[in-house]
Amino acid sequence: MTRRSILSLLPAGALAARAEQGERLRGRLRSAGAELIFEGPNGPVALSGDADSLRVMRDPRLRNDEFELNGHTPAAGRFSIDPIHTRAIFVWRKGRRLVVTYWCAVCAIRAWTPGKCQCCQEEMDLDPRDPSLKETDPSD
Ligand SMILES: [Zn+2]
């Protein structure tokens, strides 16, 4: 590739990469009242997102976890989590970044939000797991 063609590709490529990557916010929930307040590296921010994402953030089983969230900053002091289908909510456990999922071992069904299994109606287990695993892979 010539120098000139590299230069002409750079701006578009850089913009696309930034749009794809979005932002990552690492920290912990400070409070889960009417608003979810998250303690990030630059201080507290109010979380927003779709209803399913917010249900994950309110899961009491994750209350003591360190989160990493994909999203963006719509305004100072706020952070908007990417839509649930983009798998934007992670926790750090024992030095590993794990995507938050829910699992019914009876039916072998995986979900992305807490609640009852769509098949047997039992409460699904919290199952944070390696994000490189496929949805159908069993947990490690
Ligand atoms: Zn089930």
Residues whose N, C-alpha, C, O or C-beta is under 5 A from the ligand:
A	BS01	ZN	C104 V106 C107 C117 C119 C120 Q121
